[in-house]
Amino acid sequence: MKQFISVNDVSDINALVKQALAYKAQPFLDKQLGANKRIGLLFLNPSLRTRLSTQVAAQNLGMEPIVFNVDKEGWALEFAEGAVMNGNTVEHIKDAAPVLGNYFDILCIRTFPGLVDKEIDYSEKIINQFIKYAGVPIVSLESATLHPLQSLTDLITIQESMASNLNIKNKKPKVVLTWAPHIKPIPQCVANSFSEWINAWGEANFVITHPEGYELSATYTKGATIQYNQDEALKEADFVYVKNWSSFNEYGKVLSTDKHWMLTNAKLALSNNAKVMHCLPVRRNVELSDEILDGPNSLVTQEASNRVWAAQAVLAKILGA
């Protein structure tokens, strides 16, 4: 694996999931693989699980992780080609990235969309400039449009849950991605990425449900069933992934705050006793009810814990395992 930006960088999804679960069983299985190598984690936006899980994963492989909060500790970076830098930016990515590439064997980048200009966000300018100029493998810790480490984690969690549940162990599960209300505009990254990975996996009946106007880019959802009636979508579901996102077509806008879209036990009763997932952080009793998050159907903590093994499997592949 030369880089990890999307599912398109993965040659065998099931094999990568299997490797992640092997690391979960034996965290130090390849503890010498990254010996004498450094990994740089660059954050242009905040992080909790992504940062800490990737640090732990790197250390499990013998790597030395170094974290740099670019948004708080570094110079303001310029990403536009041919820019006349007479404004607020201080250092061009063409100058910064090659130096970082000399410091580190792998660079991990986290950035978010501006949710103002769809064309700029969906061009993935920031992460693509690092790929262009750094000269070392780049791992996305979330970009303007995708969150591949989260989505790999989600598949790990789904497969792990299926293996231990006789009701769904030998069937093609029904997986539902449902929109949830939120108090502010949220990127489409997690929803895009989850859709892309579930479709690429190809071993689930995949349904996406949301109010009209919240359609995601067909680039990521093609192959899924789109359902505007949440109750209908939840029927016979085995897994329900809850996530808010802002409008793609009316870019970055909040078109609805309908509280009836929040998942509750009453809604979950329509499903096949579905397991419930969320990437975290979650606004309790806005996106997801306490009764779901604290109940027996929640996979949220297990899912978040699996972030370590997803990152470890990816880093090991880049290191040549």
BELGIRA-V379850 format. One record per backbone hydrogen bond with DSSP energy under -0.5 kcal/mol. CO is the residue of the C=O (numbers start at 1). NH is the residue of the N-H. E is the energy in kcal/mol with one decimal. If there is no record, write none. Layout:
BEGIN
CO_NH_E, CO_NH_E
END
This chain:
BEGIN
4_140_-3.1, 6_9_-1.8, 7_10_-1.9, 9_11_-0.5, 12_16_-1.8, 13_17_-2.3, 14_18_-2.5, 15_19_-2.2, 16_20_-2.2, 17_21_-2.3, 18_22_-1.7, 19_23_-2.0, 20_24_-1.8, 21_25_-1.7, 22_26_-2.1, 26_29_-1.8, 28_31_-1.4, 30_33_-1.7, 32_35_-1.4, 34_37_-1.7, 37_64_-2.4, 38_105_-2.5, 38_106_-1.2, 39_66_-2.6, 40_42_-0.6, 40_108_-3.2, 41_43_-0.5, 41_68_-2.9, 42_44_-0.6, 42_110_-1.9, 43_70_-0.7, 43_71_-1.6, 48_52_-2.3, 49_53_-2.7, 50_54_-1.6, 51_55_-2.0, 52_56_-2.5, 53_57_-2.4, 54_58_-2.4, 55_59_-2.3, 56_60_-2.3, 57_61_-1.0, 58_61_-0.6, 58_63_-2.7, 59_62_-1.5, 61_34_-3.6, 63_65_-0.7, 64_39_-2.3, 66_41_-2.9, 68_43_-2.4, 68_70_-1.4, 69_72_-1.2, 69_73_-3.3, 69_74_-0.6, 70_74_-1.3, 76_90_-3.0, 76_91_-1.9, 78_93_-2.7, 80_83_-1.2, 83_85_-0.8, 84_86_-2.3, 91_78_-2.5, 92_95_-1.6, 92_96_-2.2, 93_97_-2.4, 95_99_-0.7, 96_100_-2.2, 97_101_-2.4, 98_102_-1.2, 99_103_-1.3, 100_104_-2.0, 105_137_-0.7, 106_40_-2.5, 107_139_-2.5, 108_42_-3.2, 109_141_-3.6, 110_44_-2.6, 116_118_-0.6, 117_121_-2.3, 118_122_-3.0, 119_123_-0.7, 120_123_-0.7, 120_125_-0.9, 121_124_-1.5, 124_128_-2.2, 125_129_-1.8, 126_130_-1.6, 127_131_-2.1, 128_132_-2.1, 129_133_-1.9, 130_134_-2.6, 131_135_-0.5, 137_107_-2.5, 138_4_-2.5, 139_109_-2.5, 139_141_-0.5, 142_111_-2.6, 146_143_-3.1, 147_151_-1.9, 148_152_-2.6, 149_153_-2.0, 150_154_-2.3, 151_155_-2.1, 152_156_-2.4, 153_157_-2.5, 154_158_-2.4, 155_159_-2.7, 156_160_-2.5, 157_161_-2.3, 158_162_-2.5, 159_163_-2.0, 160_164_-0.9, 162_165_-1.1, 164_166_-0.6, 165_168_-1.3, 165_169_-1.3, 168_171_-1.3, 171_173_-0.8, 173_175_-0.7, 173_205_-3.0, 174_238_-2.6, 174_239_-1.9, 175_207_-2.6, 176_178_-0.6, 176_241_-3.6, 177_209_-2.9, 178_243_-2.3, 186_246_-2.9, 188_192_-3.4, 189_147_-0.6, 189_193_-2.7, 190_194_-2.9, 191_195_-2.2, 192_196_-2.5, 193_197_-2.6, 194_198_-2.5, 195_199_-2.3, 196_200_-2.1, 197_201_-2.6, 198_202_-2.0, 203_173_-0.6, 204_206_-0.9, 205_175_-2.4, 205_207_-0.5, 206_225_-2.5, 207_177_-2.7, 208_227_-2.9, 209_179_-2.5, 211_214_-1.7, 215_248_-0.6, 217_220_-1.8, 217_221_-1.3, 218_222_-1.7, 221_224_-2.7, 224_226_-0.5, 225_208_-3.1, 225_227_-0.5, 227_210_-1.1, 228_230_-0.8, 229_233_-2.1, 230_234_-2.2, 231_235_-0.7, 232_235_-0.7, 234_237_-2.1, 237_272_-2.4, 238_275_-2.4, 239_176_-2.8, 240_242_-0.6, 240_277_-2.9, 241_178_-3.0, 243_180_-0.7, 247_252_-2.4, 248_251_-0.5, 249_251_-1.0, 250_253_-2.2, 253_247_-2.7, 253_255_-0.7, 258_261_-1.7, 259_262_-1.7, 263_289_-1.4, 264_268_-2.4, 265_269_-1.5, 267_270_-1.7, 268_271_-1.8, 270_236_-1.6, 271_273_-1.2, 275_240_-2.8, 276_299_-3.0, 277_242_-2.8, 282_284_-1.0, 283_286_-1.7, 283_287_-2.4, 283_288_-1.0, 287_263_-0.9, 288_285_-3.7, 289_292_-0.6, 289_293_-2.4, 290_294_-3.0, 292_295_-1.1, 295_298_-1.2, 297_276_-2.9, 299_303_-3.2, 300_304_-2.4, 301_305_-2.4, 302_306_-1.6, 304_307_-1.3, 305_308_-1.2, 306_310_-1.9, 307_311_-2.2, 308_312_-2.5, 309_313_-2.1, 310_314_-2.0, 311_315_-2.7, 312_316_-2.3, 313_317_-1.8, 314_318_-2.2, 315_319_-2.2, 316_320_-0.6, 316_321_-3.1, 317_320_-0.9
END
